[in-house]
């Protein structure tokens, strides 16, 4: 995971996050999981084969190609209010401009209280 200094729109950021997440689960060997996103466009595009007519098209295509390796995986829309942990990760990343994966000691408490 890395800091993105500039992106044109929310779906591109979300698509990049999905791509990074898919690479992570592939790395750890997970095959049956659920992706949740609070960006309906990402859920729709990923569910419909990865086609997007936007600046994020190359990222969606890469996501789809990775996604095809996970036949048991699912993706669903998640209301922003139910996605507090992800938003705290983003906030921490913006503050530090580095990967939150290495320094995410605060996640446990957030996950315990996530609704």
N, C-alpha and C positions, 0 to 999 in steps of 0.2 A: 504494500500500500504506500502511496506517496502523495505529497501535496500537489495539487493542480493549481498553478497560479492564475490561470484564466480559462474559462470555458464559456461557450455562447449561450447555453441553456441548461435547465434542470434535467431534462431527459439524458443529456450527454453525461452529466455528473453521475446520475443514477445508473446509467449503462456501464460507466467505468467502474462503479462500485460493484455491480453484479459481476463484471468480468474479473475483478480482483477477488471477489468471494468465490467464484467458480474455480479460479486458479488455486485458492487456498484449500478448498475441499478436495480438489484433485490431488494436491500435494500431500494432504494427510490421509488420503485413501477413503474418504467418505463417498458413498454411492447413493444413499437414500436420505434425502434432505428436502427441506422446504425453504425457498427464497421468499422473503416478504419485502415488499417495496411500498412506499407511500406515494409512488409516482405511477398513476394508472397507465400512462403511456408506456412505461417500461414493462409492466405486466402484460399489456395487450400485445406489444411488439414481440416480446419474448415468446408468448403463447402462440402467436400467429406466424412463426417461422423466422423471425428476426429481420423482416424487411422494414426499413424506415427511409423515408425521403427527407432526411435532415442531415445536419452536420454530424450527427452521432451515428450515421449509417455504418461506417467501418467498425465502430465499436460494437454495435448490435450484431453485425455479421460475425465478428469474432466470438461474441457471447453465444450466439446460436451454434457455431461450430463446436465450442466447448460443451455447450448444453447437450448436444447430441450424444455425448459420451456418458450421460447420466439418465438412462431411461426411467429410473424410479423417482427422479427429482420432480418437484412441483414448484410453481410460482403463484403467489396470490397477492392481492392488494391488502395493505395493512394501513389502517387509519393512522394519521400522524400522531395522534395522542397515544396510541399503543406502541409507538416506535421511539420511546424516550432514550433508550440505550444508544441507538444509531445516531440520534441527534446530539447526544453528549459526546460521542466519538468524534463527530464532525466538529463540534465546538472546540474540543481539545486539540484536534488537528490544526484548526485555524489559529489557535493561540500559539502552538508550538511549531507549526509548519514542518512537523516530522511525523513519522509513522506512529500512530497511537497503539499499534499492536505491541510494541516493545514497552510502552510506558502506561499501560492501561490497568493500573492497580485499582482504580475506582469502579471498574465494571461490575465486580461481584455484588456490591451493594445495590447498584442500579438494576441488575438482573433480578435480584431477590425481590425488589419492589416493583418491577415492570408488570403492568396489568395486561 
